[in-house]
Amino acid sequence: MKESARIALTVARNYLRALDPENKFLENSHLHLHVPEGATPKDGPSAGCTIVTALLSLAKNEPIRQDVAMTGEISLMGKILPVGGIKEKTIAAKRSGVKCIILPEENKKDYNDLPQFITEGLEVHFVNNYNEIFDIVFSPATSTITPPSVSKFTAATV
C-alpha cells in the first residue's frame, strides 16, 4: 500500500503539472494518507487510480462524481494495470449504491464472467490510462481545466 501511495502521489503531481502548471498544491503541501484497516485489510496496489483521483480532487478543490467506484493499479506513466477481486469489488460497489464503476481494460474478461444479476444496472468503464478516468470522474460542466493529452502527460512524467 505504501508503494502504491507513493506512485499515486508522483503520478498526481505530474498530472497536475500538465493540467495546471501554476497549481503547486501537491508540491508544497505535506500530505498524510490515512486508510484505516477496519475489518477489511488493504494490501496491494488496487487503490492506485483512486488515490490519484483523490489527490487531484484535493489539489483542484473540485469534487468528483459521487456515484462512482474505481479500482486499478497505476504505473508511473499513468497506465491502469489489472487487479484481483473484481467480483468482490463489483458486489461491494453495487451494495453501496454505486451506479458507475471504473475497471482496468485488462480486467474486462473478469467482469464479463460475472452473472447478470451482479452487473445489471451498472455503468461500467474499462480504461487503459488515467486520462480516461479523469474524463469520467471530473465533470466537464464544472471543471475549469482541460485534461492533458496522453502524450503531454507522458512527456511530463519522464
C-alpha positions, 0 to 999 in steps of 0.5 A, a space after each residue: 500500500 505504501 508503494 502504491 501511495 507513493 506512485 499515486 502521489 508522483 503520478 498526481 503531481 505530474 498530472 497536475 503539472 500538465 493540467 495546471 502548471 501554476 497549481 503547486 498544491 501537491 508540491 508544497 503541501 505535506 500530505 498524510 494518507 490515512 486508510 484505516 484497516 477496519 475489518 477489511 485489510 488493504 494490501 496491494 496496489 488496487 487503490 492506485 487510480 483512486 488515490 490519484 483521483 483523490 489527490 487531484 480532487 484535493 489539489 483542484 478543490 473540485 469534487 468528483 462524481 459521487 456515484 462512482 467506484 474505481 479500482 486499478 493499479 497505476 504505473 508511473 506513466 499513468 497506465 491502469 494495470 489489472 487487479 484481483 477481486 473484481 467480483 468482490 469489488 463489483 458486489 461491494 460497489 453495487 451494495 453501496 449504491 454505486 451506479 458507475 464503476 471504473 475497471 482496468 481494460 485488462 480486467 474486462 474478461 473478469 467482469 464479463 464472467 460475472 452473472 447478470 444479476 451482479 452487473 445489471 444496472 451498472 455503468 461500467 468503464 474499462 480504461 487503459 490510462 488515467 486520462 480516461 478516468 479523469 474524463 469520467 470522474 471530473 465533470 466537464 460542466 464544472 471543471 475549469 481545466 482541460 485534461 492533458 493529452 496522453 502524450 503531454 502527460 507522458 512527456 511530463 512524467 519522464 
